[in-house]
Amino acid sequence: MSLAAYCVICCRRIGTSTPPPKRDTYWREIRNIIKFTGSLLLGGSLFLTYEVLALKKSLTLDTQVVEREKMKSYIYLHTVSLDNRENHELHKAVRKVLATSAKILRNPFAAPFSTVDIEDHECALWLLLRKSRSGDKTEQLEAVQEMSETHHWHDYQYRIIAQACDPRVLIGLARSKESDLRFFLPPPPLPSLKEDSSIEEELRQLLASLPQTELDECTQYFTSLALNESSQSLAAQKGGLWCFGGNGLPYAESFGEVPSATVEMFCLEAIVKHSEISTHCDKIKANGGLQLLQRLYQFHKDCPKVQRNIMRIIGNMALNEHLHSPIVRSGWVSIVAEAMKSHHIMKVSHAARILANLDRETVQEKYQDGVYVLHPQHRTSQPIRADVLFIHGLMGAAFKTWRQQDSEQVVIEKALEDEDRYTTCWPKTWLARDCPALRIISVEYDTTLSDWRARCPMERKSIAFRSNELLRKLRAAGVGDRPMIWISHSMGGLLVKKMLLEASKKPEMSTVINNTRGIIFYSVPHHGSHLAEYSVNIRYLLFPSLEVKELSKGNTFCHKGNGGCINISYTEKEKKFFP
């Protein structure tokens, strides 16, 4: 506008001047106009360019800034070592701050929900969080299920849930089949080992710190064996000869294994026995056992046997509800949730036992050591109509007894890709798929053919003793509350008959008798076994175990009057479920 006005004024000035303009004056005016016009055009172009660039920058979405804004909802703590007193005091102060923050954060969920400061795509997340904190159990379970079925969130949204949810929700997500592992934060940093110490030595100190009271003979044996062997191993690390002064056959059998792993296995087997006692579980927790076992679990990623024993200990500790909070805080739920995604049936079953003992929202039963649920291993809305129990026999196991067959490794590797053709545990793979309304339980107990191979030389468990022990564990798992079928193999059939006979004598076990609908016997020696009789005849050479002696022909236990058959019939109502 100013440029146009200036040009009009100049033109009028030239046109209205009465004296004839001189030629040089005319060109001087033209040059002035060109100079001024050029400067205005150049300045205007620069101004317009600046404005366009500024507008473009203001309209451009800076993803880094957005991400930083989103991260403001997180609480990040720098990792500190707790080796000295100052850091310990700092840790206590941080815990107080977090506790205060947690109280503040609980208020928004209690107050009416507002979406003023929340973006539209964030509302669903916070509504689910609020729903998961509801006092209504049904709403809380629905919220967990909706979370587990969500797979389109960003990483930061999963982290919000992981940091804001309470332990009940976390355990529920771990037991949900389709839940994303991003719901689970990594376990907290482990405290550093003491100077000039090792995992093996820390494990030995943990075992030595446990009480030596309320122990049976086998637990005492495992404890003394572990402490003795670990002492020899430590002496070898300091220059001694580790291979001398062993403990006979159990020690000699370990020569083919890695020495440190062998000593750790001795300690773990002893701690497994200790963890069956509630007061000893408190000592394990108080002496840093949860963190030490976690370090050992991560260290032995390629040793399934070590990991399974560690999960047995955690599963036993989870039987005590007052230890649930320390187990969750130590990060074990994240580890177990990852194990639930494994393709190995044994690993998944051990992890499922831990989570079932931790989940008091949907599980009322408690699964003691040796009782494994093969189906359902996750939370399910499918009502359970009956129980099927698998009891293995002599030299069997809860998983390997029920494999399809022993195939060559090449065949197994090909078959693992298609479970319709091959399975390592058909009750879990095939029976659960055909009959989803069943709860399938497999029981495990130790057996030996000879006392030469006995894990505990003092252990002399008769069939009567084992039946009472298994009956107590199964009743704690809710066996007897619904119709059930027993499936047994070999000596397992004798155990089933003995359990039912013992249950018939105890009023509190009457439901086990009343709800038994059938028994399937696979190769059960109802009247004794000739093979067992042969081993007894050469007992001075083979040293047959007590189990084998009880299976010999003519033994009083196998007489018809003591182990006779039990006839079970269906009611009209139950025939609908078992045609």
C-alpha positions as CSV (number, residue, x, y, z in Angstrom):
1,M,0.0,0.0,0.0
2,S,2.7,2.4,0.9
3,L,4.6,1.6,-2.3
4,A,1.5,2.3,-4.4
5,A,0.8,5.6,-2.7
6,Y,4.4,6.7,-3.2
7,C,4.2,5.9,-6.9
8,V,0.9,7.8,-7.3
9,I,2.4,10.9,-5.6
10,C,5.5,10.8,-7.7
11,C,3.4,10.6,-10.9
12,R,1.2,13.5,-9.9
13,R,4.2,15.5,-9.0
14,I,5.7,14.9,-12.5
15,G,2.3,15.5,-14.3
16,T,1.4,18.8,-12.4
17,S,4.7,20.5,-12.7
18,T,4.2,23.6,-15.0
19,P,7.8,24.2,-16.1
20,P,8.9,21.7,-18.6
21,P,11.0,19.1,-16.8
22,K,14.5,18.8,-17.6
23,R,15.6,15.5,-18.9
24,D,18.2,14.8,-16.2
25,T,15.7,15.6,-13.5
26,Y,13.2,13.2,-14.9
27,W,15.6,10.3,-15.0
28,R,16.8,11.2,-11.5
29,E,13.2,10.8,-10.2
30,I,12.9,7.5,-12.1
31,R,16.1,6.1,-10.4
32,N,14.8,7.2,-7.0
33,I,11.6,5.4,-7.6
34,I,13.4,2.2,-8.7
35,K,15.8,2.3,-5.7
36,F,12.9,2.7,-3.2
37,T,10.7,0.2,-5.0
38,G,13.6,-2.4,-5.1
39,S,14.4,-2.0,-1.4
40,L,10.7,-2.4,-0.5
41,L,10.4,-5.5,-2.7
42,L,13.5,-7.1,-1.2
43,G,12.5,-6.3,2.4
44,G,8.9,-7.5,1.8
45,S,10.2,-10.7,0.3
46,L,12.5,-11.3,3.3
47,F,9.6,-10.5,5.7
48,L,7.2,-12.9,3.9
49,T,9.8,-15.7,3.8
50,Y,10.5,-15.3,7.6
51,E,6.7,-15.4,8.3
52,V,6.2,-18.5,6.2
53,L,9.1,-20.3,7.9
54,A,7.9,-19.3,11.3
55,L,4.4,-20.4,10.6
56,K,5.6,-23.7,9.2
57,K,7.7,-24.3,12.3
58,S,4.8,-23.6,14.6
59,L,2.6,-26.0,12.7
60,T,5.3,-28.8,12.7
61,L,4.7,-31.4,15.5
62,D,7.9,-32.0,17.4
63,T,7.6,-35.7,18.4
64,Q,10.5,-35.4,20.9
65,V,8.7,-32.6,22.8
66,V,5.5,-34.6,22.8
67,E,7.3,-37.7,24.1
68,R,8.9,-35.6,26.8
69,E,5.5,-34.3,27.8
70,K,4.2,-37.8,28.0
71,M,7.1,-39.0,30.1
72,K,6.2,-36.4,32.8
73,S,3.7,-38.9,34.1
74,Y,6.5,-41.4,35.0
75,I,8.6,-41.5,38.1
76,Y,12.2,-42.5,37.4
77,L,14.7,-43.3,40.1
78,H,18.4,-43.5,39.6
79,T,19.9,-46.8,40.5
80,V,21.9,-46.5,43.7
81,S,24.0,-49.0,45.6
82,L,22.7,-49.9,49.1
83,D,26.1,-51.0,50.3
84,N,26.7,-48.1,52.7
85,R,24.6,-46.4,55.4
86,E,24.1,-43.1,53.4
87,N,22.6,-44.8,50.4
88,H,20.4,-46.9,52.7
89,E,19.1,-43.7,54.3
90,L,18.5,-42.3,50.9
91,H,16.6,-45.4,49.9
92,K,14.4,-45.0,53.0
93,A,13.7,-41.4,52.1
94,V,12.8,-42.3,48.5
95,R,10.4,-45.0,49.8
96,K,8.7,-42.4,52.0
97,V,8.3,-40.0,49.1
98,L,6.9,-42.7,46.9
99,A,4.5,-43.8,49.7
100,T,3.2,-40.2,50.0
101,S,2.9,-39.9,46.2
102,A,0.9,-43.1,46.1
103,K,-1.6,-41.6,48.6
104,I,-1.9,-38.5,46.5
105,L,-2.3,-40.5,43.3
106,R,-5.1,-42.5,44.9
107,N,-7.3,-39.5,45.3
108,P,-7.9,-38.7,41.6
109,F,-9.3,-42.3,41.2
110,A,-11.6,-41.8,44.2
111,A,-12.8,-38.4,43.0
112,P,-15.2,-37.9,40.0
113,F,-13.3,-38.6,36.8
114,S,-12.4,-35.5,34.6
115,T,-11.1,-35.5,31.1
116,V,-10.1,-31.8,31.0
117,D,-6.4,-32.4,31.0
118,I,-6.5,-35.8,29.2
119,E,-6.4,-36.3,25.5
120,D,-9.1,-38.3,23.8
121,H,-7.0,-41.4,23.1
122,E,-5.8,-41.4,26.7
123,C,-9.2,-41.6,28.3
124,A,-9.7,-45.3,27.8
125,L,-6.4,-46.1,29.6
126,W,-7.2,-44.0,32.6
127,L,-10.8,-45.3,32.7
128,L,-9.4,-48.8,32.8
129,L,-7.0,-47.9,35.6
130,R,-9.8,-46.4,37.6
131,K,-12.0,-49.5,36.9
132,S,-9.2,-51.8,38.0
133,R,-9.1,-50.0,41.4
134,S,-12.8,-50.4,41.9
135,G,-14.0,-52.0,45.1
136,D,-16.4,-54.2,43.0
137,K,-14.6,-57.4,42.3
138,T,-16.5,-58.0,39.1
139,E,-15.5,-54.6,37.7
140,Q,-11.9,-55.2,38.7
141,L,-11.8,-58.5,36.9
142,E,-13.4,-57.1,33.8
143,A,-10.8,-54.3,33.7
144,V,-8.0,-56.8,33.9
145,Q,-9.5,-58.8,31.1
146,E,-9.9,-55.7,28.9
147,M,-6.3,-54.7,29.6
148,S,-5.0,-58.2,28.6
149,E,-6.9,-58.0,25.3
150,T,-5.5,-54.6,24.4
151,H,-2.6,-54.8,21.9
152,H,-2.7,-51.5,20.1
153,W,-1.2,-49.2,22.8
154,H,2.1,-47.5,22.6
155,D,5.0,-48.5,24.8
156,Y,4.5,-45.6,27.2
157,Q,0.9,-46.5,27.7
158,Y,1.8,-50.0,28.8
159,R,4.4,-48.4,31.2
160,I,1.7,-46.2,32.7
161,I,-0.3,-49.3,33.5
162,A,2.8,-51.1,34.9
163,Q,3.6,-48.3,37.2
164,A,0.1,-47.4,38.3
165,C,-1.6,-50.7,38.8
166,D,-1.7,-52.5,42.1
167,P,-0.4,-56.1,42.7
168,R,-3.8,-57.7,42.2
169,V,-4.0,-56.3,38.7
170,L,-0.4,-57.2,38.0
171,I,-0.9,-60.8,39.0
172,G,-4.2,-61.0,37.0
173,L,-2.4,-59.7,33.9
174,A,0.3,-62.3,34.4
175,R,-2.3,-65.1,34.6
176,S,-4.1,-63.8,31.4
177,K,-3.2,-65.8,28.4
178,E,-3.1,-62.9,25.8
179,S,-1.5,-60.2,28.0
180,D,1.4,-58.2,26.6
181,L,4.8,-58.5,28.4
182,R,5.1,-54.8,28.3
183,F,2.7,-54.6,31.2
184,F,5.5,-55.8,33.4
185,L,8.4,-53.6,34.5
186,P,11.9,-55.2,34.6
187,P,12.8,-56.5,38.1
188,P,14.4,-53.9,40.3
189,P,18.3,-53.9,40.4
190,L,19.7,-56.6,42.5
191,P,22.1,-55.6,45.4
192,S,25.7,-56.2,44.5
193,L,27.5,-59.3,46.0
194,K,29.8,-58.8,48.9
195,E,33.4,-58.4,48.2
196,D,35.3,-61.7,47.7
197,S,32.0,-63.5,47.6
198,S,30.1,-65.6,45.0
199,I,26.6,-66.8,44.3
200,E,27.5,-70.2,45.6
201,E,28.8,-68.8,48.8
202,E,25.8,-66.5,49.3
203,L,23.5,-69.5,48.7
204,R,25.4,-71.5,51.3
205,Q,25.1,-68.7,53.8
206,L,21.4,-68.4,53.2
207,L,21.0,-72.2,53.8
208,A,23.1,-72.0,56.9
209,S,21.0,-69.2,58.3
210,L,17.8,-71.2,58.2
211,P,16.5,-72.8,61.4
212,Q,17.4,-76.4,62.0
213,T,14.1,-77.0,63.9
214,E,10.9,-78.7,62.6
215,L,13.0,-80.6,60.1
216,D,12.4,-84.2,59.1
217,E,15.3,-86.6,58.5
218,C,15.4,-85.9,54.8
219,T,15.5,-82.1,55.1
220,Q,18.4,-82.5,57.7
221,Y,20.1,-84.8,55.2
222,F,19.8,-82.4,52.3
223,T,21.0,-79.5,54.5
224,S,24.1,-81.3,55.8
225,L,24.9,-82.6,52.3
226,A,24.6,-79.2,50.7
227,L,26.7,-77.4,53.4
228,N,29.3,-80.2,53.3
229,E,29.6,-80.1,49.5
230,S,29.6,-76.3,49.3
231,S,32.4,-76.2,51.9
232,Q,34.5,-78.6,49.8
233,S,33.9,-76.5,46.7
234,L,34.9,-73.3,48.5
235,A,38.0,-75.0,49.7
236,A,38.8,-76.1,46.2
237,Q,38.5,-72.5,45.0
238,K,41.2,-71.5,47.5
239,G,43.6,-74.2,46.3
240,G,42.2,-77.4,47.8
241,L,41.3,-80.6,46.0
242,W,37.5,-80.6,45.5
243,C,37.1,-84.2,44.4
244,F,38.2,-85.8,47.6
245,G,36.1,-86.4,50.7
246,G,32.8,-86.5,48.9
247,N,29.5,-88.0,50.0
248,G,29.6,-91.3,48.3
249,L,27.4,-92.2,45.3
250,P,25.3,-89.0,45.1
251,Y,28.5,-87.0,45.0
252,A,30.2,-89.4,42.5
253,E,27.3,-89.1,40.2
254,S,27.9,-85.4,39.9
255,F,31.4,-85.7,38.4
256,G,30.0,-85.4,34.9
257,E,28.3,-82.1,35.7
258,V,29.6,-78.6,36.3
259,P,30.9,-78.6,39.9
260,S,29.5,-75.2,40.8
261,A,26.0,-76.0,39.4
262,T,26.1,-79.3,41.2
263,V,26.8,-77.7,44.6
264,E,24.1,-75.1,43.9
265,M,21.7,-77.9,43.1
266,F,22.4,-79.5,46.5
267,C,21.7,-76.2,48.2
268,L,18.5,-75.6,46.2
269,E,17.1,-79.1,47.0
270,A,17.7,-78.3,50.7
271,I,16.0,-74.9,50.5
272,V,13.1,-76.5,48.7
273,K,12.6,-78.7,51.7
274,H,12.9,-75.7,54.1
275,S,10.4,-73.7,52.0
276,E,7.7,-76.2,52.9
277,I,7.8,-74.8,56.4
278,S,6.1,-71.4,56.8
279,T,8.5,-70.0,59.5
280,H,11.5,-70.9,57.3
281,C,9.9,-69.0,54.4
282,D,10.0,-65.9,56.5
283,K,13.7,-66.4,57.2
284,I,14.4,-66.9,53.5
285,K,12.7,-63.6,52.8
286,A,14.3,-61.7,55.7
287,N,17.8,-62.9,54.6
288,G,17.5,-61.7,51.0
289,G,16.6,-65.0,49.6
290,L,14.1,-63.6,47.0
291,Q,16.9,-61.4,45.4
292,L,19.5,-64.2,45.6
293,L,17.3,-66.7,44.0
294,Q,16.5,-64.2,41.3
295,R,20.2,-63.7,40.6
296,L,20.7,-67.4,40.4
297,Y,17.7,-67.8,38.1
298,Q,19.0,-65.3,35.7
299,F,22.5,-66.7,35.9
300,H,21.4,-70.2,35.0
301,K,19.2,-69.4,32.0
302,D,20.5,-72.5,30.2
303,C,19.9,-74.8,33.1
304,P,16.2,-75.7,33.3
305,K,16.7,-78.0,36.3
306,V,18.1,-75.2,38.4
307,Q,15.3,-72.8,37.3
308,R,12.6,-75.4,38.1
309,N,13.9,-75.8,41.7
310,I,14.0,-72.1,42.2
311,M,10.4,-71.8,41.0
312,R,9.5,-74.6,43.4
313,I,10.8,-72.5,46.2
314,I,8.9,-69.4,45.1
315,G,5.8,-71.5,44.7
316,N,6.1,-72.8,48.2
317,M,6.7,-69.3,49.6
318,A,3.6,-68.1,47.7
319,L,1.5,-70.4,49.8
320,N,1.9,-67.8,52.6
321,E,-0.3,-64.8,51.8
322,H,1.8,-62.4,54.0
323,L,4.7,-63.0,51.6
324,H,2.8,-62.0,48.5
325,S,3.7,-58.4,48.7
326,P,7.5,-59.0,49.0
327,I,7.4,-61.5,46.1
328,V,5.7,-58.9,43.9
329,R,8.0,-56.1,44.9
330,S,11.1,-58.1,44.3
331,G,10.1,-58.5,40.6
332,W,9.2,-62.2,40.5
333,V,5.8,-61.6,38.8
334,S,7.6,-60.2,35.8
335,I,9.9,-63.2,35.6
336,V,7.1,-65.7,36.0
337,A,4.9,-63.8,33.4
338,E,7.7,-64.3,30.9
339,A,8.0,-68.0,31.8
340,M,4.3,-68.4,31.1
341,K,5.0,-67.6,27.5
342,S,7.5,-70.5,27.2
343,H,6.9,-73.5,24.9
344,H,8.2,-75.9,27.6
345,I,5.4,-77.5,29.5
346,M,7.4,-78.1,32.7
347,K,8.5,-74.4,32.9
348,V,5.0,-73.1,32.2
349,S,3.5,-75.5,34.8
350,H,5.9,-74.4,37.5
351,A,5.2,-70.7,36.7
352,A,1.4,-71.4,36.6
353,R,1.6,-72.9,40.1
354,I,3.3,-69.7,41.5
355,L,0.7,-67.4,39.9
356,A,-2.2,-69.5,41.1
357,N,-0.9,-69.4,44.7
358,L,-0.5,-65.6,44.3
359,D,-3.9,-65.0,42.7
360,R,-6.4,-64.8,45.6
361,E,-8.9,-63.0,43.5
362,T,-10.0,-65.9,41.3
363,V,-8.3,-68.9,42.9
364,Q,-9.3,-70.3,46.3
365,E,-7.2,-73.4,46.2
366,K,-3.6,-73.7,47.2
367,Y,-1.2,-75.9,45.2
368,Q,1.6,-77.4,47.3
369,D,4.8,-78.7,46.0
370,G,4.2,-81.6,43.6
371,V,0.7,-80.7,42.6
372,Y,0.6,-79.1,39.1
373,V,-2.4,-77.8,37.2
374,L,-2.1,-78.7,33.5
375,H,-5.4,-77.0,32.6
376,P,-6.5,-74.3,33.0
377,Q,-3.2,-72.5,33.6
378,H,-4.6,-69.0,32.9
379,R,-7.7,-67.1,34.1
380,T,-10.7,-68.3,32.2
381,S,-14.5,-67.7,32.1
382,Q,-15.1,-71.3,31.3
383,P,-16.8,-73.0,34.3
384,I,-15.0,-76.1,35.6
385,R,-17.4,-79.1,35.8
386,A,-15.0,-81.8,36.9
387,D,-11.4,-82.7,37.9
388,V,-9.2,-85.3,36.2
389,L,-6.2,-86.4,38.3
390,F,-3.1,-88.1,36.8
391,I,-1.0,-90.2,39.3
392,H,2.2,-91.6,37.9
393,G,3.9,-94.8,39.0
394,L,7.3,-96.1,39.9
395,M,10.2,-94.0,38.4
396,G,7.6,-91.8,36.7
397,A,7.0,-88.1,36.8
398,A,4.2,-85.6,36.6
399,F,5.0,-84.7,33.0
400,K,7.2,-87.4,31.3
401,T,4.9,-90.3,32.2
402,W,2.2,-88.9,30.0
403,R,4.3,-88.2,26.9
404,Q,3.2,-89.7,23.6
405,Q,6.3,-91.9,23.1
406,D,10.1,-91.8,23.0
407,S,10.9,-90.7,19.5
408,E,14.2,-89.9,17.9
409,Q,15.3,-86.3,18.3
410,V,14.9,-85.5,14.7
411,V,11.3,-86.7,14.7
412,I,10.6,-84.8,17.9
413,E,11.9,-81.5,16.5
414,K,9.7,-81.9,13.5
415,A,6.7,-83.0,15.5
416,L,7.0,-80.1,18.0
417,E,5.9,-77.8,15.2
418,D,2.6,-79.6,15.0
419,E,1.1,-80.6,18.4
420,D,-1.6,-82.6,16.6
421,R,1.0,-85.2,15.7
422,Y,3.2,-85.3,18.7
423,T,3.0,-84.1,22.3
424,T,5.3,-84.3,25.3
425,C,2.3,-84.3,27.7
426,W,-1.0,-85.4,26.1
427,P,-3.3,-84.5,29.1
428,K,-2.3,-80.8,28.6
429,T,-2.1,-80.7,24.9
430,W,-5.0,-83.0,23.7
431,L,-7.3,-83.6,26.7
432,A,-7.5,-79.9,27.6
433,R,-8.4,-79.1,24.0
434,D,-11.1,-81.8,23.7
435,C,-12.6,-81.1,27.2
436,P,-12.0,-77.5,28.2
437,A,-14.5,-77.7,31.1
438,L,-12.1,-80.0,33.0
439,R,-9.4,-79.1,35.6
440,I,-6.5,-81.4,34.9
441,I,-4.1,-82.0,37.7
442,S,-0.9,-84.0,37.6
443,V,0.9,-85.1,40.8
444,E,4.6,-85.7,41.2
445,Y,6.4,-87.6,44.0
446,D,9.9,-89.2,44.3
447,T,10.3,-92.9,43.7
448,T,13.3,-95.2,43.4
449,L,14.0,-98.8,42.3
450,S,16.9,-99.3,44.6
451,D,18.3,-97.7,47.7
452,W,21.5,-97.2,45.8
453,R,19.7,-94.5,43.9
454,A,17.7,-93.0,46.8
455,R,17.9,-89.2,46.9
456,C,17.5,-89.5,50.7
457,P,19.0,-92.6,52.3
458,M,16.8,-92.0,55.4
459,E,13.7,-91.8,53.4
460,R,11.5,-94.9,53.8
461,K,8.1,-93.8,52.5
462,S,5.6,-96.6,52.3
463,I,2.6,-96.5,50.0
464,A,0.4,-95.8,53.1
465,F,2.6,-92.8,54.0
466,R,2.6,-91.4,50.5
467,S,-1.1,-91.8,50.1
468,N,-1.8,-89.7,53.2
469,E,0.7,-87.1,52.1
470,L,-0.8,-86.8,48.6
471,L,-4.4,-86.9,50.0
472,R,-3.6,-83.9,52.2
473,K,-2.1,-81.9,49.3
474,L,-4.9,-82.7,46.9
475,R,-7.5,-81.7,49.4
476,A,-5.8,-78.4,49.8
477,A,-6.0,-78.0,46.0
478,G,-9.8,-78.4,46.2
479,V,-9.9,-82.0,45.0
480,G,-13.2,-83.4,46.2
481,D,-15.3,-80.2,45.7
482,R,-16.5,-81.4,42.3
483,P,-16.9,-84.7,40.4
484,M,-13.5,-86.2,39.6
485,I,-11.8,-89.1,37.7
486,W,-8.5,-90.7,38.7
487,I,-6.1,-91.8,36.0
488,S,-3.2,-93.9,37.4
489,H,-0.2,-95.8,36.1
490,S,1.7,-98.6,37.8
491,M,2.2,-98.0,41.5
492,G,0.0,-94.8,41.1
493,G,-3.0,-97.1,40.9
494,L,-2.2,-98.6,44.3
495,L,-1.8,-95.1,45.7
496,V,-5.2,-94.1,44.4
497,K,-6.9,-97.1,46.0
498,K,-5.1,-96.4,49.3
499,M,-6.0,-92.7,49.2
500,L,-9.7,-93.6,48.7
501,L,-9.5,-96.2,51.5
502,E,-8.0,-93.7,53.9
503,A,-10.5,-91.0,52.8
504,S,-13.3,-93.3,53.7
505,K,-12.1,-93.4,57.3
506,K,-12.0,-89.6,57.7
507,P,-15.2,-87.6,57.9
508,E,-13.4,-84.4,56.6
509,M,-12.4,-86.4,53.5
510,S,-15.8,-87.8,52.7
511,T,-16.2,-85.4,49.7
512,V,-13.3,-87.2,48.0
513,I,-15.2,-90.5,48.2
514,N,-18.6,-89.0,47.3
515,N,-17.3,-87.1,44.2
516,T,-15.2,-89.9,42.8
517,R,-16.9,-90.9,39.5
518,G,-14.3,-93.3,38.0
519,I,-10.8,-94.7,38.1
520,I,-8.6,-95.7,35.1
521,F,-5.8,-98.1,35.8
522,Y,-2.8,-98.4,33.4
523,S,-0.6,-101.4,34.1
524,V,-1.4,-101.4,37.8
525,P,-0.1,-104.5,39.7
526,H,-3.2,-105.1,41.8
527,H,-1.8,-108.5,43.1
528,G,1.9,-107.7,43.0
529,S,4.6,-107.9,40.4
530,H,6.9,-110.7,39.4
531,L,9.7,-108.2,38.6
532,A,9.5,-106.8,42.1
533,E,9.7,-110.3,43.5
534,Y,12.9,-111.0,41.5
535,S,14.5,-107.8,42.8
536,V,13.5,-108.8,46.4
537,N,15.1,-112.2,46.0
538,I,18.4,-110.6,45.1
539,R,18.0,-107.8,47.6
540,Y,21.5,-108.1,48.9
541,L,22.8,-107.1,45.5
542,L,20.2,-104.6,44.4
543,F,19.0,-103.2,47.7
544,P,15.4,-102.7,46.5
545,S,13.5,-99.7,47.7
546,L,10.6,-99.9,50.0
547,E,8.2,-99.2,47.1
548,V,9.6,-102.2,45.2
549,K,9.2,-104.5,48.2
550,E,5.6,-103.5,48.6
551,L,4.9,-104.4,45.0
552,S,6.2,-108.0,45.3
553,K,3.8,-110.8,45.1
554,G,2.6,-112.0,48.5
555,N,3.1,-108.7,50.2
556,T,0.2,-107.9,52.6
557,F,-0.5,-104.6,50.9
558,C,-1.4,-106.3,47.6
559,H,-3.8,-108.7,49.1
560,K,-7.3,-108.4,47.9
561,G,-8.7,-107.4,51.3
562,N,-6.2,-104.5,51.6
563,G,-6.2,-103.2,48.0
564,G,-9.3,-104.5,46.5
565,C,-11.1,-102.9,43.6
566,I,-13.6,-100.1,44.2
567,N,-16.8,-99.9,42.1
568,I,-17.9,-96.4,41.1
569,S,-21.2,-95.6,39.4
570,Y,-22.6,-92.4,37.8
571,T,-25.7,-90.6,38.9
572,E,-28.2,-89.6,36.3
573,K,-27.1,-86.0,36.5
574,E,-23.4,-86.8,36.1
575,K,-24.1,-89.0,33.0
576,K,-24.7,-85.7,31.1
577,F,-21.0,-84.7,31.7
578,F,-19.5,-88.2,31.3
579,P,-21.5,-90.0,28.5
